[in-house]
Amino acid sequence: MNMRNQNLKTVVKKCLKRIKLLVNRFNSTSSNESSSSQPPAPKPIPYIVTGDPTDIQLLFEFSERYEKLYIFGTDETAQYLLKFFDECGVRIDALITRLPSEINLSKKNVGVIVACYEHNAYNAVNSLKKTGCKNIYRPSDLTLWATANKMRPRPRERMWIEINLADHCNLNCQFCDHYSQLSKPYCLDISTYERDIKRLAELSNGHIGILKLQGGEPLLNPDIAKFVRITRKYFPKTKIKLFSNGILLKKSETFEGGNLLQAMKDCDVSLRLTIYPLTIDIAEVVKTAQQYGIQVEEITNYLQGAVKADSDSLSKLEAKVSVKHPFDLDGGANKYEWINCYQLNESIVLRDGKLYTCPQTAYIHIFNEKFGTNLELSDDDYIDIFEAKNYSELSEFCAKRTSFCRYCAVHKRSPHQWKTSTRRIDEYIL
């Protein structure tokens, strides 16, 4: 009986939350015509990574109810919302920027989505209601900002690209989204890398926002110092970051391919450390790098974000957190969930002459080989940098949904305290 009561309470709680959201959404489209109140003043909104998953679900449920569907808006926010619906296979009959006399918005089968932020939505909704329009949905400001942010092609200074210098790792972390603990030993070939990084420089005029040298554990590649120098050769002004757990940093002074720390100093490459619950003296690692004048830019344990590399900040770091990115092996993920992937248009991977929109697509061959699965890649899951004509083609591609997104259960991602991997498939499936 207690278990039944507990389950009932959970269901009721979810229902109340949903009702509250519906009421808020209704209120946002309601008006009192006799009221003299003015629309609220615009509010500053910070950089947004993802939107409100519940709001986006309700938005798509709204879109499914009507035979005719319109987006009302006048700026790029409406354009990017239209693009989002198009990526998800939802037909929008028109983007309207003014109240059209030729379209009857009062019909029962017509729905209108208001792509305006709160300070403009008040007047937009009232204007629509005066035409007799009753079926109105106004997404939250969070959803509008996040959708535009994700769908907007990145200018060169906001393009961040990561490259695995080694697929394998000297740690064994659960939920690794590069599948490093599942990988056979593999180090990137330096000639392949120089070919690809040279082509990327040709397309981007030798400048993007950030290049991330990582893994696996990149210090397992004995030629890493050479990779650092090659990267700076083709990208003289780009910020270059080396991601590492720091275990091999001291030994990297005597690597076969040269002194990594000296190369980082010469090439102005910063170090980003990730903290794990290990016996390694992270303060000593930081000291080693700083003795060469290397900027230890950030230290992160994921959920706390990045902190400065000083003794006070280090003492406040909590246990490392990992995120489970579960797959729907049947490929049945809802299309609209993709917009809430924090890796979308952020974690772009360069590998073997191709750009991928996330590490899952770039390294899925490791997962498939380990577990005997067949999560297939399609031609639209990557762009060949040697076939691309210009940088715009790259940036447009990175802001799109790919076929592989059907496997990612974005709404089921969850944080967990770090622990070692069992190397079983249950770490990666629903």
C-alpha positions in Angstrom: 0.0 0.0 0.0 2.8 2.4 0.9 4.4 1.8 -2.5 1.1 2.5 -4.3 0.7 5.7 -2.3 4.2 6.8 -3.2 3.6 6.1 -6.9 0.3 8.0 -6.8 2.0 11.0 -5.2 4.7 10.9 -7.9 2.0 10.9 -10.7 0.0 13.7 -9.0 3.2 15.8 -8.6 4.0 15.4 -12.3 0.4 16.2 -13.3 0.4 19.4 -11.1 3.7 20.5 -12.6 2.2 20.0 -16.1 -1.0 21.8 -15.2 1.0 24.7 -13.8 3.0 25.0 -17.0 -0.2 24.9 -19.1 -1.8 27.6 -16.9 1.3 29.8 -17.3 1.3 29.3 -21.0 -2.4 30.1 -21.2 -1.8 33.3 -19.1 0.9 34.3 -21.5 -1.6 34.4 -24.3 -4.5 35.9 -22.3 -5.3 39.5 -22.0 -7.8 41.9 -20.3 -8.8 44.3 -23.0 -10.2 46.7 -20.4 -6.9 46.7 -18.5 -4.6 49.6 -18.9 -1.5 47.6 -17.9 1.5 47.9 -20.1 3.6 45.0 -21.4 6.5 44.1 -19.1 9.9 45.6 -19.8 12.5 43.4 -21.6 14.7 41.4 -19.4 18.4 40.6 -20.1 18.9 36.9 -20.8 22.3 35.3 -20.4 24.0 32.8 -22.8 21.7 29.8 -23.1 22.9 26.3 -23.8 19.6 24.4 -23.9 15.9 25.2 -23.6 13.0 24.0 -21.4 12.3 20.3 -22.4 8.7 20.5 -21.1 8.0 23.7 -23.0 9.4 22.2 -26.2 7.3 19.1 -25.8 4.1 21.2 -25.3 5.1 23.3 -28.3 5.2 20.2 -30.5 2.0 18.8 -29.0 0.4 22.1 -30.0 1.7 21.9 -33.5 0.2 18.5 -34.0 -3.4 19.7 -33.2 -3.9 21.9 -36.3 -4.1 21.4 -40.0 -2.7 24.9 -40.6 0.2 26.2 -38.6 1.8 29.6 -38.7 4.7 31.3 -36.9 4.2 35.0 -36.1 7.4 37.0 -35.6 9.5 39.7 -37.1 13.1 39.0 -36.3 15.7 36.2 -36.6 14.2 34.4 -33.6 11.2 33.5 -35.8 13.5 32.5 -38.6 15.4 30.1 -36.4 12.2 28.6 -34.9 11.0 28.0 -38.5 14.3 26.3 -39.3 14.0 24.2 -36.1 10.5 23.0 -37.2 11.8 22.2 -40.7 14.7 20.1 -39.2 12.1 18.2 -37.2 9.9 17.5 -40.3 7.0 19.7 -39.1 5.4 21.7 -41.9 4.8 25.4 -41.2 2.4 26.9 -43.7 3.9 30.4 -43.4 6.0 32.7 -41.4 3.9 35.8 -40.9 5.4 39.2 -39.9 2.2 41.1 -39.9 -1.5 40.3 -39.5 -2.5 39.0 -43.0 -5.9 39.9 -44.5 -5.8 36.9 -46.8 -5.4 34.3 -44.1 -8.4 33.5 -41.8 -6.7 32.9 -38.4 -10.0 32.4 -36.6 -10.7 29.0 -38.0 -10.6 26.1 -35.5 -8.0 24.2 -37.6 -5.5 27.1 -37.5 -2.8 27.4 -34.9 -0.3 30.3 -34.4 3.0 30.2 -32.6 4.1 33.5 -31.4 7.9 33.8 -31.7 8.3 37.0 -29.7 10.1 37.6 -26.4 8.0 38.6 -23.4 8.3 42.3 -23.9 6.9 42.1 -27.5 4.5 39.1 -27.0 1.9 41.1 -25.1 1.1 43.2 -28.1 1.5 40.4 -30.6 -1.0 38.1 -28.8 -3.5 40.9 -28.3 -3.3 41.7 -32.0 -3.9 38.1 -33.0 -6.8 37.8 -30.7 -8.5 40.8 -32.3 -8.5 38.9 -35.6 -10.5 36.1 -33.9 -7.5 33.8 -33.5 -8.0 31.5 -30.5 -5.3 28.9 -30.9 -2.1 30.6 -29.8 1.1 29.2 -28.3 3.8 31.5 -27.0 7.1 29.6 -26.2 9.0 30.8 -23.2 11.8 33.2 -23.6 14.2 30.4 -22.6 13.0 28.2 -25.4 13.2 31.0 -28.0 16.7 32.0 -26.9 18.0 28.5 -26.7 16.5 27.5 -30.1 18.0 30.5 -31.8 21.4 29.8 -30.2 21.4 26.2 -31.3 20.2 26.9 -34.8 22.4 29.9 -35.5 25.5 28.9 -37.6 28.6 29.8 -35.7 30.9 32.6 -36.9 34.5 31.7 -36.9 35.3 33.2 -33.5 32.5 31.0 -31.9 33.5 27.8 -33.6 35.0 25.3 -31.2 36.5 22.1 -32.7 38.0 19.2 -30.8 40.4 16.5 -32.0 41.3 13.2 -30.4 45.0 12.7 -30.4 44.5 9.3 -28.8 41.2 7.4 -28.5 42.2 5.3 -25.5 42.8 6.4 -22.0 44.8 5.6 -18.8 41.6 5.9 -16.8 38.4 3.9 -16.8 35.5 6.2 -16.4 31.8 5.2 -16.6 29.7 6.9 -19.2 32.6 8.3 -21.2 31.0 9.8 -24.3 34.2 9.3 -26.3 34.1 5.6 -25.4 37.7 5.8 -24.4 37.5 3.0 -21.8 36.2 0.8 -24.5 38.7 1.7 -27.2 41.7 -0.3 -28.4 45.0 1.6 -28.2 44.8 4.2 -31.0 46.9 7.3 -31.6 46.2 9.7 -34.4 48.7 9.6 -37.3 50.6 12.9 -37.5 50.5 13.1 -41.3 46.8 12.6 -41.3 46.4 15.3 -38.7 48.5 17.8 -40.6 46.6 17.1 -43.8 43.3 17.8 -42.0 44.3 20.8 -40.0 45.8 22.4 -43.1 42.5 22.0 -44.9 40.6 23.3 -42.0 42.8 26.4 -42.0 42.2 26.9 -45.7 38.5 26.9 -45.1 38.6 29.2 -42.1 41.4 31.5 -43.1 43.5 30.1 -40.3 41.3 31.2 -37.5 38.4 29.8 -35.4 37.5 30.4 -31.8 39.0 27.3 -30.0 40.8 24.2 -31.0 40.7 21.5 -28.3 43.4 18.8 -28.3 42.0 15.9 -26.3 41.2 12.2 -26.1 41.0 9.6 -24.6 44.1 10.9 -22.9 46.1 12.9 -25.4 49.3 12.5 -23.6 49.3 8.8 -24.5 50.3 10.0 -28.0 54.1 10.2 -27.8 54.2 12.7 -30.6 51.9 15.2 -28.9 54.5 17.9 -28.9 54.7 17.8 -32.7 50.8 18.0 -32.8 51.0 21.1 -30.7 53.5 22.8 -33.0 51.6 21.8 -36.2 48.4 23.2 -34.8 49.9 26.6 -34.0 51.6 26.6 -37.4 48.3 26.6 -39.3 46.2 28.5 -36.7 48.5 31.3 -35.5 45.8 33.3 -33.7 43.4 30.7 -32.5 43.1 29.8 -28.8 44.4 26.2 -28.4 43.6 24.1 -25.3 45.0 20.8 -24.3 42.6 18.7 -22.2 44.2 16.2 -19.9 43.9 14.4 -16.6 47.4 15.4 -15.8 48.8 12.0 -14.8 51.5 12.0 -17.5 52.3 15.7 -17.5 55.6 15.5 -15.7 56.8 12.6 -17.9 55.9 14.6 -21.0 59.1 16.6 -20.7 61.0 13.5 -22.1 58.5 12.2 -24.6 59.8 10.7 -27.8 58.3 13.4 -30.0 59.8 16.2 -27.9 59.2 18.1 -24.7 55.4 18.8 -24.6 55.6 21.4 -21.9 58.2 23.4 -23.9 56.1 23.1 -27.0 53.0 24.4 -25.1 55.0 27.3 -23.9 56.5 28.1 -27.3 53.0 27.8 -29.0 51.0 29.6 -26.3 48.8 26.5 -25.6 46.8 26.5 -22.3 46.2 23.4 -20.2 42.7 22.4 -19.0 42.7 19.7 -16.3 39.8 17.5 -15.3 39.8 16.4 -11.7 39.1 12.8 -10.8 39.0 11.1 -7.3 42.6 9.8 -7.7 45.7 10.0 -5.5 47.4 12.3 -8.0 48.7 15.5 -6.5 46.8 18.0 -8.8 48.5 21.0 -7.1 51.9 19.5 -8.2 50.6 19.1 -11.7 49.6 22.7 -11.8 53.0 23.8 -10.4 54.8 21.8 -13.1 52.9 23.5 -15.9 53.2 26.9 -14.4 57.0 26.5 -14.1 57.1 26.6 -17.9 54.8 29.7 -17.9 51.9 27.6 -19.2 48.5 29.0 -18.4 46.4 26.4 -16.5 43.3 28.0 -17.6 40.6 26.0 -16.0 40.1 23.0 -13.7 36.7 21.3 -13.9 34.8 18.4 -12.3 31.9 19.0 -14.7 28.9 20.2 -12.7 30.8 22.8 -10.7 32.1 24.2 -14.0 35.5 25.6 -14.3 37.5 27.1 -11.4 40.8 28.9 -11.3 44.0 26.9 -10.7 44.8 28.3 -7.3 45.0 26.5 -3.9 41.8 28.0 -2.6 39.7 27.0 -5.6 41.3 23.5 -5.7 40.4 22.9 -2.0 36.7 23.6 -2.8 36.4 21.1 -5.7 33.9 18.4 -5.1 33.8 14.8 -6.4 33.8 14.4 -10.2 30.4 14.0 -11.9 29.8 12.1 -15.1 26.8 12.3 -17.4 25.0 9.2 -18.8 24.1 9.7 -22.4 21.7 6.8 -23.1 21.0 5.4 -26.5 17.6 4.3 -27.8 18.9 1.4 -29.8 15.8 1.3 -31.9 16.3 4.8 -33.1 13.0 6.0 -31.8 14.0 9.3 -30.1 11.5 12.2 -30.7 13.0 14.6 -33.3 12.4 17.7 -31.2 14.4 16.4 -28.3 17.6 17.0 -30.3 17.4 20.8 -29.7 18.1 20.2 -26.0 21.4 18.4 -26.6 24.0 20.5 -24.9 26.6 19.1 -27.4 24.7 20.4 -30.4 26.7 23.1 -32.2 29.2 23.1 -29.3 31.2 19.8 -29.4 32.2 19.7 -33.0 34.7 16.9 -33.8 37.3 16.7 -36.6 38.3 13.2 -37.5 39.8 11.6 -40.7 38.9 14.6 -42.9 35.3 14.9 -41.6 33.5 17.1 -39.2 30.9 15.5 -36.9 28.3 17.4 -34.8 29.1 15.5 -31.6 31.5 12.9 -30.2 28.9 10.1 -30.2 28.8 10.1 -34.0 32.5 10.5 -34.4 33.4 7.6 -32.1 30.3 5.3 -32.5 32.5 2.8 -34.3 34.2 2.1 -31.0 30.9 1.4 -29.3 29.6 -0.8 -32.1 32.8 -2.9 -32.2 32.7 -3.4 -28.4 29.1 -4.4 -28.1 28.3 -5.9 -31.5 25.7 -3.2 -32.2 24.9 -1.5 -35.5 24.1 2.1 -34.8 24.5 3.3 -38.3 26.0 6.5 -39.7 24.5 8.1 -42.7 26.0 10.5 -45.2 24.3 13.4 -43.4 26.0 12.6 -40.1 29.2 14.4 -41.2 30.6 16.8 -43.7 33.8 16.1 -45.6 36.1 19.1 -45.2 37.8 18.3 -48.6 34.5 18.5 -50.4 33.2 21.6 -48.6 33.7 24.8 -50.6 33.9 27.3 -47.8 33.6 27.9 -44.1 29.9 28.7 -44.4 29.2 25.2 -45.4 30.9 23.9 -42.3 29.0 26.2 -39.9 25.6 25.6 -41.6 26.2 21.8 -41.2 27.0 22.0 -37.5 23.7 23.7 -36.8 21.6 20.9 -38.3 20.0 17.7 -37.0 21.6 14.6 -38.4 20.1 11.1 -38.9 22.1 9.8 -36.0 20.1 12.0 -33.5 17.4 9.4 -33.7 19.4 7.2 -31.3 20.0 9.7 -28.6 17.6 9.8 -25.7 18.5 13.4 -24.8 15.6 13.7 -22.3 17.0 10.7 -20.3 20.5 12.1 -19.7 21.4 12.2 -16.1 24.4 13.1 -13.9 26.1 10.6 -11.6 29.0 10.6 -9.2 32.1 9.5 -10.9 33.2 5.8 -10.6 35.0 3.3 -12.7 33.3 1.7 -15.7 32.0 -1.8 -15.8 32.4 -1.7 -19.6 28.9 -3.1 -19.9 26.4 -1.8 -22.4 23.9 -0.9 -19.6 26.1 2.2 -19.1 24.9 3.5 -22.5 21.3 2.3 -23.0 17.9 3.1 -21.6 
